[in-house]
Amino acid sequence: MRIANVGGRLSLIDADGRAVDVERASGGAFGSDPQAVYGDWARFREWAATATLPEGEAFEVDALGAPAPAPRQVIAVGLNYSDHAKEAGLGVPEGLPPLFTKFASSITGPVTQVRLPEGGNTDWEVELVVVIGKEARDVSEDRAWEYVAGLTAGQDISERITQLAGQAPQFSLGKSFPGFTPTGPWLVTPDEFADPDDVELSCAVNGEEMQKSRTSNLIFPVPTLIAKLSAIIPLLPGDILFTGTPAGVGLGRDPQLFLADGDVLVSRIEGIGELRQTFTA
């Protein structure tokens, strides 16, 4: 199943790539708010599996918003691919990876224009994003996928000067400028993947591939992350979890490379789709 935020309304994406408005198709049993559905995810899944849906409607990709546009928690994982840890000049984390947040005001849909912060060094980080489907507390790894509503693509866009400034680096601020958290194009439920623990992700700038890996290379896979996090904090329905980025970021290159006015960043995840960000000065 694929669900999307089409013009601010919760929609199902049918086999022909058309959008079915959930509020209208369900006769009002479910509302139009894309975020609210995660609080009633089990009932929604049951309805969607058996409902006779009307014919979907075509939509423009730039009408898509974030699949989970207003999460209560945005959790992001650092150094979760060994090749990225190496390019950062850091060791592979043990126990827990470094964690930070991206403030929810930076969340956008999949196709956007992003203004570059003046005097900054803005970088790319393609990531698989997990959306939580029910409250998770002290969840075991073998049951972790039961708590996942679905997967989507994300970009952890990062302004490196702000991120690394000061004695205590400002990771969350440097990664939360307006438009720095695009996600989408929709949410795909785990059952749609041959193996949700092994999907390809990549990104390119102006057509030149910068990053490419598979989530099977994660140091802490999705079930491990959910188990470790839920042992400390409750993961709430609709929360989103950025799982980390592989090698190939601009900061780790020699010479370093950052986004400039007019650059187009395209991020792809196998079985999900792509994001497209155009940057302006």
KEKE-3310 file (N, C-alpha, C; in steps of 0.2 Angstrom, whole numbers, plus 5000, padded with zeros to 4 digits):
npx = (5004:5002:5002:4998:5001:4991:4990:4988:4979:4974:4978:4976:4987:4984:4985:4987:4994:4986:4977:4967:4955:4955:4946:4934:4932:4930:4919:4919:4924:4937:4947:4954:4966:4983:4993:4985:4981:4990:4988:4978:4981:4980:4967:4964:4973:4966:4954:4958:4963:4952:4942:4932:4937:4935:4938:4954:4961:4971:4986:4997:5015:5021:5011:5012:5013:5023:5023:5021:5018:5018:5025:5027:5039:5055:5068:5085:5098:5116:5131:5129:5132:5147:5156:5153:5156:5170:5173:5171:5181:5179:5176:5168:5152:5148:5136:5126:5122:5126:5114:5101:5090:5079:5071:5053:5048:5055:5051:5046:5037:5041:5045:5053:5058:5073:5080:5096:5106:5114:5131:5134:5139:5131:5125:5122:5112:5106:5093:5085:5069:5059:5042:5033:5020:5013:5012:5028:5037:5050:5053:5056:5069:5065:5052:5050:5047:5033:5029:5031:5024:5027:5039:5048:5057:5070:5079:5092:5096:5110:5118:5134:5143:5135:5131:5143:5148:5155:5159:5150:5143:5131:5121:5107:5101:5109:5104:5091:5086:5073:5065:5074:5071:5065:5053:5046:5041:5029:5022:5027:5021:5029:5027:5027:5039:5052:5062:5062:5074:5084:5086:5090:5098:5101:5109:5110:5118:5114:5114:5125:5130:5131:5130:5128:5121:5116:5103:5105:5118:5118:5124:5117:5103:5086:5076:5085:5088:5075:5072:5083:5080:5067:5069:5072:5065:5048:5042:5031:5015:5016:5028:5044:5059:5075:5087:5101:5115:5124:5142:5149:5145:5146:5155:5164:5172:5187:5193:5182:5164:5150:5132:5126:5119:5105:5108:5102:5096:5093:5086:5085:5075:5075:5060:5052:5053:5057:5065:5066:5075:5078:5090:5092:5100)
npy = (4994:5011:5027:5044:5062:5073:5088:5092:5083:5067:5052:5037:5029:5022:5007:5012:5023:5034:5045:5042:5049:5048:5052:5055:5042:5034:5038:5047:5040:5041:5055:5069:5073:5070:5067:5063:5050:5041:5039:5030:5019:5004:5002:5009:5002:4990:4994:4999:4987:4980:4988:4994:5004:5020:5026:5032:5049:5059:5068:5082:5080:5090:5094:5086:5083:5081:5064:5062:5075:5082:5077:5072:5069:5070:5060:5058:5049:5047:5043:5030:5021:5012:5017:5030:5035:5033:5042:5054:5054:5047:5035:5019:5019:5012:5003:5014:5024:5041:5053:5065:5079:5085:5099:5101:5111:5112:5102:5096:5093:5081:5088:5102:5120:5126:5138:5143:5145:5161:5162:5150:5132:5121:5104:5087:5073:5058:5048:5033:5034:5030:5028:5028:5017:5013:5016:5013:5005:4998:4988:4973:4967:4957:4960:4973:4978:4977:4989:4998:5010:5013:5016:5029:5041:5052:5068:5073:5087:5098:5112:5115:5124:5130:5119:5113:5123:5131:5125:5115:5107:5112:5102:5100:5113:5116:5107:5111:5122:5131:5120:5110:5097:5087:5075:5060:5052:5047:5036:5020:5004:4991:4978:4979:4977:4966:4964:4973:4977:4979:4989:4999:5015:5032:5047:5061:5076:5088:5078:5070:5056:5055:5048:5031:5016:5002:4998:4987:4989:4996:5000:5000:4992:4995:4987:4986:4999:5004:4995:4999:5013:5013:5008:5018:5030:5033:5029:5037:5036:5041:5048:5051:5043:5046:5036:5037:5041:5036:5035:5049:5062:5080:5086:5076:5075:5078:5090:5098:5099:5108:5113:5124:5139:5136:5122:5105:5093:5076:5063:5045:5031:5014:5006:5015:5029:5046:5061:5078:5092:5109:5122:5139:5154)
npz = (5000:4996:5003:5002:5003:4996:4990:5003:5008:5014:5005:4995:4984:4969:4959:4946:4948:4952:4963:4977:4986:5003:5014:5007:5000:5011:5016:5026:5037:5040:5042:5032:5036:5033:5043:5054:5052:5057:5070:5070:5064:5063:5061:5050:5040:5040:5035:5022:5016:5013:5007:4993:4981:4974:4957:4955:4954:4943:4947:4950:4953:4960:4969:4979:4997:5012:5018:5031:5039:5051:5063:5080:5085:5077:5073:5071:5064:5065:5057:5053:5043:5038:5029:5028:5041:5040:5030:5037:5046:5058:5070:5069:5077:5093:5103:5104:5090:5086:5089:5084:5081:5068:5066:5066:5058:5046:5038:5022:5006:4992:4980:4978:4980:4987:4997:4998:5013:5017:5014:5018:5019:5011:5011:5005:5010:5008:5014:5020:5027:5041:5046:5061:5066:5077:5095:5102:5115:5123:5113:5105:5094:5085:5084:5079:5066:5066:5071:5062:5051:5038:5025:5018:5007:5011:5013:5022:5022:5025:5033:5034:5041:5051:5057:5063:5071:5086:5103:5107:5094:5083:5078:5076:5073:5061:5052:5050:5043:5033:5023:5023:5026:5016:5012:5005:4989:4994:5007:5009:5013:5023:5018:5005:5000:4994:5003:5017:5024:5015:5003:4989:4989:4983:4977:4966:4960:4949:4939:4941:4950:4967:4979:4983:4989:4999:5011:5018:5022:5033:5049:5061:5059:5054:5063:5074:5078:5081:5092:5101:5103:5108:5120:5128:5125:5121:5105:5095:5087:5070:5071:5064:5058:5053:5045:5043:5033:5018:5012:5002:5004:5002:5011:5014:5003:4993:4983:4995:4991:4989:4988:4976:4969:4958:4957:4956:4965:4966:4973:4976:4981:4981:4976:4982:4977:4971:4976:4973:4973:4970:4971:4977:4977)
capx = (5000:5005:4998:5002:4998:4990:4987:4986:4974:4976:4976:4979:4989:4981:4990:4989:4997:4982:4976:4960:4954:4953:4940:4928:4931:4928:4912:4921:4926:4944:4948:4958:4973:4988:4996:4981:4980:4995:4985:4972:4984:4978:4960:4965:4975:4961:4949:4961:4964:4945:4938:4931:4939:4933:4943:4958:4962:4978:4989:5004:5020:5023:5006:5013:5017:5026:5018:5020:5020:5018:5027:5029:5046:5059:5074:5089:5104:5122:5137:5126:5136:5154:5160:5152:5160:5177:5175:5170:5186:5177:5176:5161:5149:5146:5131:5121:5124:5124:5107:5099:5083:5078:5065:5048:5046:5059:5049:5042:5036:5046:5048:5053:5064:5076:5084:5103:5108:5119:5138:5134:5141:5125:5127:5116:5113:5100:5092:5079:5065:5054:5037:5030:5013:5010:5017:5033:5040:5054:5051:5062:5071:5061:5045:5051:5044:5026:5028:5032:5018:5030:5045:5048:5063:5071:5085:5095:5100:5114:5122:5139:5146:5131:5131:5149:5150:5155:5161:5145:5141:5123:5118:5099:5100:5112:5100:5084:5084:5067:5065:5080:5069:5060:5052:5041:5035:5024:5024:5026:5021:5034:5025:5028:5046:5055:5066:5063:5080:5089:5084:5095:5097:5106:5107:5114:5118:5115:5114:5131:5129:5136:5129:5124:5122:5110:5101:5108:5124:5117:5127:5111:5097:5079:5074:5090:5086:5068:5073:5087:5077:5061:5071:5074:5060:5042:5041:5024:5012:5018:5035:5049:5066:5080:5091:5108:5117:5131:5147:5148:5143:5151:5160:5169:5176:5193:5191:5175:5159:5143:5127:5126:5113:5103:5109:5096:5097:5088:5087:5080:5076:5071:5053:5048:5053:5062:5064:5069:5076:5081:5092:5092:5104)
capy = (5000:5018:5033:5051:5069:5076:5094:5092:5078:5060:5049:5031:5029:5015:5003:5016:5029:5039:5047:5041:5053:5044:5055:5053:5035:5030:5040:5051:5036:5043:5062:5071:5075:5065:5065:5060:5043:5036:5038:5025:5015:4998:5002:5011:4997:4985:4997:4999:4981:4977:4993:4995:5011:5023:5027:5038:5055:5061:5074:5084:5078:5096:5094:5081:5086:5076:5059:5063:5082:5085:5072:5074:5068:5068:5057:5057:5045:5049:5038:5023:5017:5013:5021:5037:5036:5033:5049:5059:5053:5045:5027:5016:5019:5006:5004:5018:5029:5048:5055:5072:5080:5090:5102:5099:5116:5111:5097:5098:5087:5079:5092:5109:5124:5127:5143:5142:5150:5165:5161:5143:5126:5116:5097:5082:5066:5054:5043:5030:5037:5026:5032:5024:5016:5013:5017:5008:5005:4992:4983:4968:4968:4953:4962:4980:4980:4977:4995:5003:5011:5012:5019:5034:5044:5058:5071:5077:5093:5100:5117:5112:5129:5131:5112:5112:5129:5131:5120:5110:5108:5113:5098:5101:5119:5116:5103:5113:5128:5130:5116:5105:5090:5085:5068:5057:5055:5044:5031:5013:4999:4986:4972:4980:4976:4960:4964:4980:4978:4979:4993:5004:5022:5035:5054:5064:5083:5090:5072:5067:5052:5057:5043:5025:5011:4998:4999:4981:4991:5000:4997:4998:4991:4998:4984:4988:5006:5004:4992:5003:5019:5012:5006:5024:5035:5030:5031:5039:5036:5047:5050:5049:5041:5046:5031:5038:5042:5032:5039:5053:5069:5085:5088:5071:5075:5081:5095:5098:5101:5110:5115:5131:5142:5132:5115:5101:5087:5071:5057:5040:5025:5008:5004:5021:5034:5051:5068:5083:5099:5114:5126:5145:5159)
capz = (5000:4996:5005:5000:5005:4990:4991:5010:5009:5014:4999:4993:4977:4966:4954:4940:4950:4953:4970:4979:4992:5009:5017:5002:4999:5017:5018:5032:5042:5041:5040:5027:5038:5032:5050:5059:5051:5060:5077:5070:5059:5062:5058:5043:5036:5039:5030:5015:5013:5010:5004:4986:4980:4967:4952:4957:4950:4942:4951:4948:4958:4965:4973:4985:5003:5016:5020:5039:5039:5057:5068:5086:5085:5071:5076:5065:5066:5062:5057:5053:5037:5040:5024:5030:5047:5038:5026:5042:5050:5064:5071:5069:5084:5097:5108:5101:5086:5088:5088:5084:5079:5063:5068:5061:5053:5040:5034:5016:5002:4988:4975:4981:4979:4994:4998:5002:5018:5015:5017:5021:5015:5011:5009:5004:5014:5006:5019:5021:5033:5044:5049:5066:5065:5084:5100:5103:5121:5125:5108:5104:5087:5081:5083:5077:5060:5068:5074:5057:5046:5031:5023:5013:5006:5014:5013:5028:5020:5031:5032:5038:5045:5057:5061:5066:5075:5093:5107:5106:5088:5082:5073:5074:5069:5055:5048:5050:5039:5029:5017:5024:5027:5011:5012:5000:4987:4998:5011:5006:5018:5023:5014:4997:4998:4995:5009:5019:5026:5009:4998:4987:4990:4979:4975:4961:4959:4942:4935:4943:4956:4973:4984:4981:4994:5001:5018:5021:5024:5040:5055:5065:5055:5057:5069:5080:5080:5085:5099:5106:5105:5112:5127:5131:5124:5117:5099:5095:5080:5065:5072:5058:5060:5048:5048:5042:5026:5016:5010:4996:5005:5000:5016:5014:4997:4992:4987:4997:4986:4992:4984:4974:4966:4952:4957:4956:4969:4965:4978:4974:4985:4977:4979:4985:4972:4971:4978:4968:4976:4966:4976:4975:4982)
cpx = (5004:5000:5002:4998:4998:4986:4984:4981:4976:4974:4979:4981:4988:4987:4991:4992:4993:4980:4968:4960:4951:4946:4933:4927:4929:4922:4913:4923:4933:4944:4953:4965:4978:4992:4992:4980:4984:4992:4980:4975:4981:4971:4960:4968:4970:4956:4952:4962:4957:4941:4937:4932:4937:4939:4947:4958:4969:4980:4995:5009:5021:5017:5007:5016:5020:5021:5017:5022:5021:5020:5028:5036:5050:5066:5078:5096:5110:5127:5134:5128:5143:5158:5159:5156:5167:5178:5174:5176:5185:5176:5169:5158:5147:5140:5125:5124:5123:5117:5106:5092:5084:5071:5059:5046:5050:5057:5045:5041:5042:5049:5047:5059:5066:5081:5091:5104:5114:5126:5138:5138:5135:5126:5121:5118:5106:5099:5085:5075:5060:5049:5034:5023:5009:5015:5022:5037:5043:5052:5057:5063:5067:5054:5045:5047:5036:5024:5029:5026:5021:5036:5044:5056:5064:5078:5087:5099:5104:5118:5128:5142:5142:5131:5137:5152:5150:5158:5157:5142:5133:5120:5111:5098:5103:5108:5092:5082:5077:5069:5071:5078:5064:5060:5046:5044:5029:5026:5022:5026:5026:5033:5026:5035:5048:5058:5066:5069:5086:5086:5090:5093:5103:5104:5112:5113:5119:5116:5121:5130:5134:5136:5126:5126:5116:5109:5104:5115:5124:5121:5122:5105:5091:5077:5078:5088:5080:5069:5077:5084:5071:5062:5072:5068:5054:5043:5034:5022:5014:5024:5039:5056:5070:5085:5098:5109:5124:5136:5145:5145:5148:5156:5165:5174:5182:5194:5183:5170:5153:5138:5127:5119:5111:5105:5103:5099:5092:5090:5082:5081:5071:5065:5049:5048:5058:5060:5068:5069:5080:5083:5093:5096:5099)
cpy = (5006:5023:5039:5057:5073:5082:5095:5087:5071:5056:5042:5032:5022:5012:5007:5022:5035:5040:5046:5045:5049:5046:5053:5046:5031:5033:5044:5047:5038:5050:5063:5073:5069:5063:5061:5052:5038:5035:5032:5020:5008:4997:5004:5006:4991:4987:4997:4993:4978:4982:4993:5002:5013:5024:5033:5043:5057:5067:5075:5082:5084:5097:5090:5085:5080:5070:5059:5070:5085:5080:5075:5074:5066:5066:5056:5053:5047:5043:5031:5019:5018:5017:5028:5039:5037:5040:5055:5059:5051:5037:5025:5016:5012:5007:5007:5023:5036:5050:5062:5073:5085:5093:5102:5104:5116:5106:5099:5092:5086:5083:5099:5113:5126:5133:5142:5147:5154:5163:5154:5138:5121:5110:5093:5076:5062:5049:5039:5032:5032:5030:5027:5024:5015:5014:5012:5009:4998:4986:4979:4969:4963:4955:4970:4982:4980:4985:5001:5003:5010:5016:5024:5037:5050:5061:5075:5082:5096:5106:5116:5118:5130:5124:5111:5118:5128:5125:5114:5111:5108:5109:5099:5107:5119:5112:5105:5119:5126:5125:5111:5098:5088:5077:5066:5053:5053:5039:5024:5008:4994:4980:4973:4978:4969:4959:4971:4982:4979:4982:4998:5011:5026:5043:5056:5072:5085:5084:5068:5063:5054:5052:5037:5020:5007:4999:4992:4983:4995:4996:4995:4998:4994:4994:4986:4995:5007:5001:4996:5010:5018:5010:5012:5029:5031:5033:5031:5038:5042:5050:5047:5048:5041:5041:5031:5038:5038:5037:5043:5060:5073:5086:5083:5071:5079:5083:5094:5101:5103:5113:5122:5133:5138:5125:5111:5095:5082:5065:5052:5034:5019:5006:5009:5026:5040:5057:5072:5090:5103:5120:5133:5149:5163)
cpz = (5000:4998:5004:5003:4999:4991:4999:5012:5009:5008:4998:4986:4974:4962:4948:4942:4951:4961:4972:4986:4998:5012:5013:5001:5005:5020:5025:5038:5044:5038:5034:5029:5037:5039:5054:5058:5055:5067:5076:5064:5058:5059:5051:5038:5035:5034:5023:5012:5010:5007:4996:4985:4974:4963:4955:4952:4949:4946:4949:4954:4963:4969:4980:4991:5006:5018:5027:5040:5045:5063:5074:5088:5079:5074:5070:5068:5062:5062:5057:5047:5039:5035:5025:5036:5045:5034:5031:5046:5057:5064:5070:5076:5087:5102:5105:5096:5088:5085:5088:5082:5073:5065:5063:5056:5047:5036:5028:5012:4997:4983:4977:4978:4986:4993:5001:5007:5016:5018:5020:5016:5015:5008:5008:5008:5013:5012:5018:5028:5035:5047:5054:5065:5072:5089:5102:5110:5122:5120:5106:5096:5083:5080:5080:5071:5061:5069:5068:5052:5039:5031:5018:5012:5009:5013:5019:5026:5026:5029:5037:5043:5052:5061:5065:5070:5082:5096:5107:5099:5087:5077:5071:5071:5062:5050:5048:5047:5035:5023:5017:5025:5022:5012:5007:4995:4991:5002:5008:5012:5018:5018:5007:4995:4999:5001:5012:5022:5021:5003:4996:4988:4986:4979:4970:4961:4952:4937:4937:4950:4961:4978:4981:4986:4995:5009:5022:5024:5031:5045:5060:5061:5058:5063:5075:5082:5084:5092:5104:5108:5109:5119:5131:5131:5120:5110:5097:5087:5076:5066:5066:5061:5053:5050:5046:5034:5024:5014:5004:4997:5003:5005:5016:5008:4997:4985:4989:4992:4990:4986:4982:4970:4959:4952:4959:4960:4968:4969:4977:4979:4981:4980:4981:4979:4973:4974:4973:4971:4971:4971:4973:4980:4986)
residu = (MET:ARG:ILE:ALA:ASN:VAL:GLY:GLY:ARG:LEU:SER:LEU:ILE:ASP:ALA:ASP:GLY:ARG:ALA:VAL:ASP:VAL:GLU:ARG:ALA:SER:GLY:GLY:ALA:PHE:GLY:SER:ASP:PRO:GLN:ALA:VAL:TYR:GLY:ASP:TRP:ALA:ARG:PHE:ARG:GLU:TRP:ALA:ALA:THR:ALA:THR:LEU:PRO:GLU:GLY:GLU:ALA:PHE:GLU:VAL:ASP:ALA:LEU:GLY:ALA:PRO:ALA:PRO:ALA:PRO:ARG:GLN:VAL:ILE:ALA:VAL:GLY:LEU:ASN:TYR:SER:ASP:HIS:ALA:LYS:GLU:ALA:GLY:LEU:GLY:VAL:PRO:GLU:GLY:LEU:PRO:PRO:LEU:PHE:THR:LYS:PHE:ALA:SER:SER:ILE:THR:GLY:PRO:VAL:THR:GLN:VAL:ARG:LEU:PRO:GLU:GLY:GLY:ASN:THR:ASP:TRP:GLU:VAL:GLU:LEU:VAL:VAL:VAL:ILE:GLY:LYS:GLU:ALA:ARG:ASP:VAL:SER:GLU:ASP:ARG:ALA:TRP:GLU:TYR:VAL:ALA:GLY:LEU:THR:ALA:GLY:GLN:ASP:ILE:SER:GLU:ARG:ILE:THR:GLN:LEU:ALA:GLY:GLN:ALA:PRO:GLN:PHE:SER:LEU:GLY:LYS:SER:PHE:PRO:GLY:PHE:THR:PRO:THR:GLY:PRO:TRP:LEU:VAL:THR:PRO:ASP:GLU:PHE:ALA:ASP:PRO:ASP:ASP:VAL:GLU:LEU:SER:CYS:ALA:VAL:ASN:GLY:GLU:GLU:MET:GLN:LYS:SER:ARG:THR:SER:ASN:LEU:ILE:PHE:PRO:VAL:PRO:THR:LEU:ILE:ALA:LYS:LEU:SER:ALA:ILE:ILE:PRO:LEU:LEU:PRO:GLY:ASP:ILE:LEU:PHE:THR:GLY:THR:PRO:ALA:GLY:VAL:GLY:LEU:GLY:ARG:ASP:PRO:GLN:LEU:PHE:LEU:ALA:ASP:GLY:ASP:VAL:LEU:VAL:SER:ARG:ILE:GLU:GLY:ILE:GLY:GLU:LEU:ARG:GLN:THR:PHE:THR:ALA)
# end
